[in-house]
């Protein structure tokens, strides 16, 4: 994938090529991979979505995929999970065949709340690509599921929305099952109550991580205490509230360094740091490299 062309800011789109905008709560869109890729010469540049979740199915073909800081060479069959705000880009071989399912983050949240399965929630909230080694029985089930999704999507039959919601729920489970083969959840993630409270905290962090709220402010917003919030986060996903906040800041810093031309100081201020030197120390402590060294490693020609 050509990484030489970068943007001052990471493009934030609703659907690719369309400026970001608020989407309906029950928004769901299904289209062939070819639909958008042909328009952009099969080169979808790195971008992200504020409130959309995508699941991409590649039945035939191959290409290069950028998923946050990773560049992956993938060959069908491929199943890619892209949660909101994750930077992603594609350079598929012309003629690659498959589907792109896009749904509102609120729709995805409803599906996950109904499932109440912590292991499914955690896996589906992470960006990953499953390629090549999909067992035959699972592959057959995926193909049938996507064929049924397409059939329901293109026909205006009674109960269409309910059918699409149900099929999407099944697809989410299939994504989690396939990922689960290589990612085993810990026993701690089985504490559903703690996981739910921790996830509410993570949702708040997603909104306010640039504001550098202290943990006490998050606890107050969640109507709990710092001590209780810490216990729930450790029980739910094995991380303290401060670790969760710092991890989110670090992920965003990496994205900005890789995908934009902004200076380290500009990125520091954008992420809410009042002192670029403090941002540099924060980044080095989390990555082992200064921001400039990290950028050179991922963008040697910049």
HELIX and SHEET records of a PDB file:
HELIX    1   1 UNK A   33  UNK A   39  1                                   7    
HELIX    2   2 UNK A  105  UNK A  115  1                                  11    
HELIX    3   3 UNK A  118  UNK A  124  1                                   7    
HELIX    4   4 UNK A  136  UNK A  154  1                                  19    
HELIX    5   5 UNK A  160  UNK A  180  1                                  21    
HELIX    6   6 UNK A  187  UNK A  190  5                                   4    
HELIX    7   7 UNK A  192  UNK A  208  1                                  17    
HELIX    8   8 UNK A  209  UNK A  211  5                                   3    
HELIX    9   9 UNK A  215  UNK A  221  1                                   7    
HELIX   10  10 UNK A  226  UNK A  237  1                                  12    
HELIX   11  11 UNK A  241  UNK A  259  1                                  19    
HELIX   12  12 UNK A  264  UNK A  270  1                                   7    
HELIX   13  13 UNK A  276  UNK A  287  1                                  12    
HELIX   14  14 UNK A  291  UNK A  298  1                                   8    
SHEET    1   A 5 UNK A  28  UNK A  32  0                                        
SHEET    2   A 5 UNK A  97  UNK A 104 -1                                        
SHEET    3   A 5 UNK A  52  UNK A  60 -1                                        
SHEET    4   A 5 UNK A  78  UNK A  82 -1                                        
SHEET    5   A 5 UNK A 128  UNK A 131 -1                                        
SHEET    1   B 4 UNK A  43  UNK A  47  0                                        
SHEET    2   B 4 UNK A  88  UNK A  92 -1                                        
SHEET    3   B 4 UNK A  62  UNK A  67 -1                                        
SHEET    4   B 4 UNK A  70  UNK A  75 -1                                        
END                                                                             
